[in-house]
Amino acid sequence: MTDTLQEPSANAPRIELGQPFPNLVLPAVEDGSPRSVADFRGQKLALHVFASW
């Protein structure tokens, strides 16, 4: 296994300070069904992002 840093793809959403979070669709923890970040607009949302390496 090699440790290589991958460049973000050209179509990856940009996350910028002071701007609304991009409308991502991610699997729900409960059942894996797709959930959109936009479903939570106007509500508090904690998005836990991690890596397992």
N, C-alpha and C positions, 0 to 999 in steps of 0.2 A: 504494500500500500504506500502510495506517495502522498505527501502533504503538498497539495497545490492550491493556490488561491484562484478561484474562478471569478472571472469578470461577470457582472450582472448582464443578463440578456437585454437586448435593445428594447424589448416590450415589457420589461419588469417595471412595476409601478414605483414611482419615486416617493419616498416619505420625507417631507420637509417640515421643519419646525414652523409653527404658526399657520400651517395649511391643513385643510380637512384631510383626514386619513383616507387613502385610496379605497375604493369600493372593491374589496377582495371577497371572494367566495371560498370558504374554508369548511372542512368537515366538522360537524358538531361532535362534542365529546360523548354525548349520550348514545347516539346511534350511528354516527358517521354520515348523516344526511347533510347535504350542502346547506350552509347558512351564509348569508351575505352580511358583511359589516354594515351595510345600509339598513338592515333590519333593526339595528340598534341606535339609529340616529336619534339624538336628543336624550339618550339614556347613558348612564355610566357603563363603560365596558372595559374589562381588564383582559388584555390580549397577552397571553404568556407564550413567548417564543423561545425555544431552546434548541440546542443541538446535542446529540448523544456521543460525540467523539470525545 
